[in-house]
C-alpha cells in the first residue's frame, strides 16, 4: 500500500514554527484560532527535544551513549548498530568532547542525570 494512502480521510493541516517557537499554522488558509485549536508550545518543545537537553549529541551519538550507559562494550555496540569498532570509538571521542567528560562512566552519568536513558 503506498504511504500516501495512510493519510486519506485526514484533514490537511500544516503546522509551522518560527525559529523563536511561535506557531505559524494554517489549514486551507485558516489560522489555528479559526480552527478552534490552541497551541501548547511546552508540549511541542517536549516532543521535539532540545539540543541543550542532549548536550548537542547527534541521534547516533545518543544511541551510542545509551548503550554505553547500559554497560555495553565497544564490540557489542558495534554489533548492535552495525558499525565498525573504530566508528564506535570515534563516536565516543566526539561524545566525550561534546559533553566535556573523559570517560565512559562520566558519559553514562551525564546520560542518567539528564534522563537520556
N, C-alpha and C positions, 0 to 999 in steps of 0.2 A: 504494500500500500504506500503510495507516495506520501511524504511527510506533510504536504500542504493539506491533505485530507483530514489530518488530525485537528485542524483549526476550523473546519467547516461548521457553520452554525454559531460560532462565537462572534461577539461584536468586535468590530475593528476599533481598537483603542491604541493610540500612540502616546507613550509617556516618555518625555524627555526631561532631563535635569540639566540646569545650567551648572557651570563649574562651581558656583557657590552653593549648590544643592537645592536651590529653589526650583519648583516644578514649572515646566513649560509643557503642557499636555493638552491634547485636543482629540476629539473623535468627530470626524465629519465637520470640522470647523467649529465645534463647540468646546468650550473650556471645561475644566474639571468642576467648577461650581455649577455650571449649567447642567451637568450630568448628575448632580447630586453626590459627587464623590468628594470626600475630604482627604487632603493629603496628610500623611503622617511621616514626616521626614526622619524621625528617630527609627521607625520601622524600616524605612528604606536604607538608612545608614547601617542598621544592624544586619540587613540582608547582604549588602554589598561589601561589608567589612571596611577596614581602614588600613592603609599602609602602616600607620603608627602601631596598630594592634599586632601586626605581624613582623615588626622590625624591618620592613622593607623587603622581606623574603619573597621570592617568586613562588608560584604554585608548586613547582618541582622541589624547590628548596624546603618548602613546608612539608611536603611528603617525606623528604629525607629526614628532617629534624623530628618529625613524628615517629618515624621508625627508629631513630637513634634513641628517642625518649622511651620507646618500648623495649630497649635493650638489644636491638639487632646489631649485628656486626656489619662491616662494610660489605663483606661477601654476601651475607643474607639480604642486605638492602639491594645490592646489585642484581641478585637473582629475582627478587620480587618486582623490581622496577624495570627489569630487562635493560640494565646498563652495565658498563664495564666497572670494575672496582676502581679504576683510575678516575672515571667520571664521578663516582660517588665521593671519592677523596677530594676531588676538585669542588664539588658541591659543598662539602663540609668546610673546606677552606674559605669559600665565599660566605657561608653561613657564619663562621666564626668572625670574619671581618665585619659583616653587617651588624651582628649582634654585639660586637665588642667583647667577645669571650675567647678563651684559649683552649677549651676542652669540650669533649662530648658531654661530660657531666654538666658543665655550665650551660651548654646549649639546651640540654634536656630540662634543666631547672628553669631556664627562660621560658621554654615552651609550656611547662606546667604552670608557672606563675601567671602567664597571660592567657591561659585557657586554650592553647593551640592544640592540645592533645586531650 
